[in-house]
Protein backbone atom coordinates (compact mmCIF):
# COMPACT_ATOMS: atom_id res chain seq x y z
CA UNK A 1 0.00 0.00 0.00
CA UNK A 2 1.27 3.43 -0.80
CA UNK A 3 -1.49 6.01 -1.25
CA UNK A 4 -4.96 5.84 0.31
CA UNK A 5 -8.22 7.53 -0.63
CA UNK A 6 -10.23 8.53 2.45
CA UNK A 7 -13.69 9.80 3.41
CA UNK A 8 -13.66 13.18 1.62
CA UNK A 9 -14.02 11.25 -1.67
CA UNK A 10 -17.27 9.53 -0.65
CA UNK A 11 -20.07 10.61 -2.99
CA UNK A 12 -17.77 13.12 -4.73
CA UNK A 13 -15.93 10.91 -7.26
CA UNK A 14 -14.19 13.84 -8.96
CA UNK A 15 -11.83 11.59 -10.99
CA UNK A 16 -9.08 14.21 -11.44
CA UNK A 17 -6.78 11.70 -9.75
CA UNK A 18 -7.76 9.00 -12.25
CA UNK A 19 -6.77 11.25 -15.14
CA UNK A 20 -3.41 12.02 -13.50
CA UNK A 21 -2.47 8.43 -12.54
CA UNK A 22 0.23 7.11 -14.92
CA UNK A 23 -0.42 3.45 -14.06
CA UNK A 24 -4.25 3.37 -14.05
CA UNK A 25 -4.46 2.06 -10.46
CA UNK A 26 -7.40 4.16 -9.20
CA UNK A 27 -10.65 2.23 -9.46
CA UNK A 28 -14.18 3.57 -9.19
CA UNK A 29 -16.57 1.93 -6.77
CA UNK A 30 -20.19 2.85 -6.25
CA UNK A 31 -19.57 5.77 -3.89
CA UNK A 32 -15.83 6.46 -3.91
CA UNK A 33 -12.53 5.79 -5.65
CA UNK A 34 -10.00 3.24 -4.40
CA UNK A 35 -6.25 2.92 -5.02
CA UNK A 36 -5.05 -0.61 -5.77
CA UNK A 37 -2.25 -1.30 -3.25
CA UNK A 38 -0.32 -3.64 -5.56
CA UNK A 39 -0.63 -1.55 -8.72
CA UNK A 40 0.26 1.86 -7.24
CA UNK A 41 3.86 2.86 -7.96
CA UNK A 42 4.01 5.50 -5.23
CA UNK A 43 4.50 8.38 -7.69
CA UNK A 44 2.21 10.78 -5.80
CA UNK A 45 0.74 12.34 -8.97
CA UNK A 46 -2.81 11.82 -7.69
CA UNK A 47 -2.47 13.61 -4.36
CA UNK A 48 -2.10 17.27 -5.44
CA UNK A 49 -4.94 17.14 -8.00
CA UNK A 50 -7.62 15.88 -5.60
CA UNK A 51 -10.04 18.81 -5.12
CA UNK A 52 -11.30 17.53 -1.76
CA UNK A 53 -7.88 16.48 -0.38
CA UNK A 54 -8.93 12.86 0.07
CA UNK A 55 -5.63 11.22 -0.93
CA UNK A 56 -2.89 10.58 1.61
CA UNK A 57 0.39 8.72 1.72
CA UNK A 58 -0.28 5.66 3.88
CA UNK A 59 1.74 6.97 6.83
CA UNK A 60 -0.06 10.32 6.70
CA UNK A 61 -3.70 9.19 6.80
CA UNK A 62 -5.42 11.18 9.57
CA UNK A 63 -6.35 9.05 12.59
CA UNK A 64 -10.09 9.59 12.09
CA UNK A 65 -9.80 8.03 8.62
CA UNK A 66 -7.38 5.20 9.46
CA UNK A 67 -9.98 2.57 8.50
CA UNK A 68 -9.78 3.77 4.89
CA UNK A 69 -6.36 2.16 4.57
CA UNK A 70 -8.04 -1.21 5.16
CA UNK A 71 -10.99 -0.26 2.93
CA UNK A 72 -8.65 0.50 0.00
CA UNK A 73 -7.09 -2.95 0.39
CA UNK A 74 -10.29 -4.91 1.05
CA UNK A 75 -12.09 -3.38 -1.96
CA UNK A 76 -9.86 -5.57 -4.13
CA UNK A 77 -10.45 -8.88 -2.29
CA UNK A 78 -12.92 -10.14 -4.92
CA UNK A 79 -11.61 -8.04 -7.80
CA UNK A 80 -7.99 -9.15 -7.54
CA UNK A 81 -5.46 -7.29 -9.66
CA UNK A 82 -7.04 -6.66 -13.06
CA UNK A 83 -4.03 -4.68 -14.27
CA UNK A 84 -5.70 -1.31 -14.72
CA UNK A 85 -8.92 0.44 -13.86
CA UNK A 86 -9.75 1.26 -17.48
CA UNK A 87 -10.08 -2.48 -18.17
CA UNK A 88 -12.57 -2.86 -15.36
CA UNK A 89 -14.70 0.28 -15.52
CA UNK A 90 -16.93 1.26 -12.62
CA UNK A 91 -17.31 -1.52 -10.04
CA UNK A 92 -20.81 -1.70 -8.58
CA UNK A 93 -19.69 -2.16 -4.98
CA UNK A 94 -17.96 -0.42 -2.11
CA UNK A 95 -16.20 -1.48 1.03
CA UNK A 96 -18.97 -2.26 3.59
CA UNK A 97 -17.83 0.64 5.80
CA UNK A 98 -18.26 3.07 2.90
CA UNK A 99 -21.55 1.52 1.78
CA UNK A 100 -22.97 2.03 5.30
CA UNK A 101 -22.19 5.77 5.42
CA UNK A 102 -25.03 8.28 5.08
CA UNK A 103 -25.07 10.32 1.84
CA UNK A 104 -22.18 12.78 1.70
CA UNK A 105 -20.82 15.45 -0.58
CA UNK A 106 -18.10 18.02 -0.97
CA UNK A 107 -19.06 19.97 2.13
CA UNK A 108 -19.04 17.13 4.70
C-alpha positions as CSV (number, residue, x, y, z in Angstrom):
1,X,0.0,0.0,0.0
2,X,1.3,3.4,-0.8
3,X,-1.5,6.0,-1.3
4,X,-5.0,5.8,0.3
5,X,-8.2,7.5,-0.6
6,X,-10.2,8.5,2.4
7,X,-13.7,9.8,3.4
8,X,-13.7,13.2,1.6
9,X,-14.0,11.2,-1.7
10,X,-17.3,9.5,-0.6
11,X,-20.1,10.6,-3.0
12,X,-17.8,13.1,-4.7
13,X,-15.9,10.9,-7.3
14,X,-14.2,13.8,-9.0
15,X,-11.8,11.6,-11.0
16,X,-9.1,14.2,-11.4
17,X,-6.8,11.7,-9.8
18,X,-7.8,9.0,-12.3
19,X,-6.8,11.3,-15.1
20,X,-3.4,12.0,-13.5
21,X,-2.5,8.4,-12.5
22,X,0.2,7.1,-14.9
23,X,-0.4,3.4,-14.1
24,X,-4.2,3.4,-14.0
25,X,-4.5,2.1,-10.5
26,X,-7.4,4.2,-9.2
27,X,-10.6,2.2,-9.5
28,X,-14.2,3.6,-9.2
29,X,-16.6,1.9,-6.8
30,X,-20.2,2.9,-6.3
31,X,-19.6,5.8,-3.9
32,X,-15.8,6.5,-3.9
33,X,-12.5,5.8,-5.6
34,X,-10.0,3.2,-4.4
35,X,-6.2,2.9,-5.0
36,X,-5.0,-0.6,-5.8
37,X,-2.3,-1.3,-3.2
38,X,-0.3,-3.6,-5.6
39,X,-0.6,-1.6,-8.7
40,X,0.3,1.9,-7.2
41,X,3.9,2.9,-8.0
42,X,4.0,5.5,-5.2
43,X,4.5,8.4,-7.7
44,X,2.2,10.8,-5.8
45,X,0.7,12.3,-9.0
46,X,-2.8,11.8,-7.7
47,X,-2.5,13.6,-4.4
48,X,-2.1,17.3,-5.4
49,X,-4.9,17.1,-8.0
50,X,-7.6,15.9,-5.6
51,X,-10.0,18.8,-5.1
52,X,-11.3,17.5,-1.8
53,X,-7.9,16.5,-0.4
54,X,-8.9,12.9,0.1
55,X,-5.6,11.2,-0.9
56,X,-2.9,10.6,1.6
57,X,0.4,8.7,1.7
58,X,-0.3,5.7,3.9
59,X,1.7,7.0,6.8
60,X,-0.1,10.3,6.7
61,X,-3.7,9.2,6.8
62,X,-5.4,11.2,9.6
63,X,-6.4,9.0,12.6
64,X,-10.1,9.6,12.1
65,X,-9.8,8.0,8.6
66,X,-7.4,5.2,9.5
67,X,-10.0,2.6,8.5
68,X,-9.8,3.8,4.9
69,X,-6.4,2.2,4.6
70,X,-8.0,-1.2,5.2
71,X,-11.0,-0.3,2.9
72,X,-8.7,0.5,0.0
73,X,-7.1,-3.0,0.4
74,X,-10.3,-4.9,1.1
75,X,-12.1,-3.4,-2.0
76,X,-9.9,-5.6,-4.1
77,X,-10.4,-8.9,-2.3
78,X,-12.9,-10.1,-4.9
79,X,-11.6,-8.0,-7.8
80,X,-8.0,-9.1,-7.5
81,X,-5.5,-7.3,-9.7
82,X,-7.0,-6.7,-13.1
83,X,-4.0,-4.7,-14.3
84,X,-5.7,-1.3,-14.7
85,X,-8.9,0.4,-13.9
86,X,-9.8,1.3,-17.5
87,X,-10.1,-2.5,-18.2
88,X,-12.6,-2.9,-15.4
89,X,-14.7,0.3,-15.5
90,X,-16.9,1.3,-12.6
91,X,-17.3,-1.5,-10.0
92,X,-20.8,-1.7,-8.6
93,X,-19.7,-2.2,-5.0
94,X,-18.0,-0.4,-2.1
95,X,-16.2,-1.5,1.0
96,X,-19.0,-2.3,3.6
97,X,-17.8,0.6,5.8
98,X,-18.3,3.1,2.9
99,X,-21.5,1.5,1.8
100,X,-23.0,2.0,5.3
101,X,-22.2,5.8,5.4
102,X,-25.0,8.3,5.1
103,X,-25.1,10.3,1.8
104,X,-22.2,12.8,1.7
105,X,-20.8,15.5,-0.6
106,X,-18.1,18.0,-1.0
107,X,-19.1,20.0,2.1
108,X,-19.0,17.1,4.7
